[in-house]
Amino acid sequence: MFRVIRKLPAVLVTLLFAATVLAENVSLLNVSYDVARDFYKDYNPLFQKHWKAVSGESIELKQSHAGSSKQVRAVADGLEADVVTMNQASDVDFLAEKGLVAKDYAKKFPTNASPYTSTMVFIVRKGNPKGLRDWSDVVKPGIQVILPHPKNTGNGRYTYLAAWGYALRQTGGNDRTAQDFVARLLKNAPLFAAGGRDATTTFMQRKIGDVLISFESEAELIAREFGKGEFEVVYPSLSILTEFPVAIVDRVVDKKGTRRQAQAYLDYLWSAAGQENAAQNYLRPRDPDLLRKYAAQFPAIKTFTVDEVFGGWAKASSAHFRDGASFDQIYQQK
Amino acid sequence: MPRPASGRRLLPGFGLSLGCTLVYLSLLILLPLAGLAFKASELSLAQWWAIATSERALASYRVTFGASLLAAMINAFFGLIVAWILVRYPFPGKRVVDSLVDLPFALPTAVAGITLATLYAGNGWIGRHLEPLGVKVAFTPLGIVVALTFIGLPFVVRTLQPVIEDIEPEIEEAAAMLGASRWQTFTRVLLPALFPALLTGFTLAFSRSIGEYGSVIFIAGNLPLISEITPLLIIAKLEQYDVVGATALAVVMLIISFVMLLAVNALQWWAASRLHRRSGSADERR
């Protein structure tokens, strides 16, 4: 006993030293979806500078990117993510269900916890030879539509729901007519690509299809890769607003003691610098003034959210993508 | 061989190595499979049956097993030729060709899939010449066969090579001197000796193909009921966080694969024993 007490100062010094070392090496792991890599590569240095200025603390930021539902499963299985930044609410919902994320995560941050948005647009061949202006043109017989698998990819799911919502909003639109409409769209697909980027390659490089349906932000990446003159972007009369929810993983930050940093990291996404970074990565900022500033890049388009038309992702999933739901039904009618 | 009185084997190390084998196999194979079975047991038998026999699932079994079988048969035929050439004839660049065979092992499957899709697409180097003939490969079930043939080739070649090396050219000479035609030498002398190895290679290529996902999805087109493979349906279920449903399909694949492998092994055992019997009776006659 005595011996321990005599050693106490030494122990305390060691502990203190260890604590300072730990404090200096605060690190956050951001587990994210596939194509957010560029966005966060630009965003992380911005936040590091900001955090150093306000707290004096240098912070290490680690990123992990892969298909969003794979990422979420990894977090649920114990990958120690301080924050998750996803491209579909159903992925964060899954973590909320498992108790890793607050049930009301969407209310913990402004604008539905989604710092930026995007929408589904048409990418057509140069000069728009088939004259595709709206969803009703795309479902016409003989038009070839390229999209990623509507059941297996977030990108494909958004396209599916966008077409469904468009059909619902037409005069006399109901679930019956919407399903027929979407069935016509899917019938025009000569293939379902493995993912968003695979769909782009199929359309741009292999020259298959008359129209590619993808995120507005993807169009800019296509321009960088294949040149601006190769294609045109067509904005339909109505599309879906795609939201990218972020959340703090409570279980991890409480264990690691990084809640303060994680909160600041996500808060800063809504700051002027964070919003500007979104716009520069061709994601629509939430800040209306900034959206106006970048109006040339983001033409006005009428959109609806998954919440408005489908009552949230949980309902949309069970009505459309679960086994035996609307997608499966389309293929069983044949 | 008379055993020592103590009942111990003459060769040392049996207990230790058997123990290692069992632990290793349990950790690597049995434990994950047990986990799979455990997860699938959350379903009642009726639920499991409903998932396993849904229209899309049935269509995907046809695509997966049909394409795998076809690809393995193509590989068995051409793999035999490749292996034969590589062992029997010296030619310039043989080393390079030999190492090319292993490439499908090493190449990430997604890379293979994307490359093949680009080659066989309507504007690709190969697809450009096939499409005017009305043959579409990329984004059809035929594309799946192409991808599976690609990844399966080394299995056939690498299993056959050592066996061909073991067949001495003198055997062929002897057959020729005893009056066998070239075709007879091949079918009556060489093929029976090669058959067990050929079957093994075929089985390996076939089983590898059944589980293949990475290369296939990029060239398949993935249309429900037409070109969806079962692993894609499993991923589809995981995407909806339906882990139990995914394991249901996994169990079906496991059962079918296991039964098929068992059948092929039985066939192989039968072929091997027939071969032995034949050479045995030949010895007696001598």
Interface residues (C-beta under 8 A of the other chain):
Chain A: S69 R73 F94 H149 K151 N152 T153 A189 P190 L191 F192 A193 A194 D198 T201 T202 Q205 R206 K207 I208 S317 F321 R322 D323 G324 D328 Y331 Q332 K334
Chain B: I51 S54 E55 R56 I114 A117 T118 A121 G122 N123 G124 A138 F139 I217 F218 A220 G221 N222 L223 P224 L225 S227 L232 I235 A236 K237 L238 E239 Q240 Y241 D242 G245
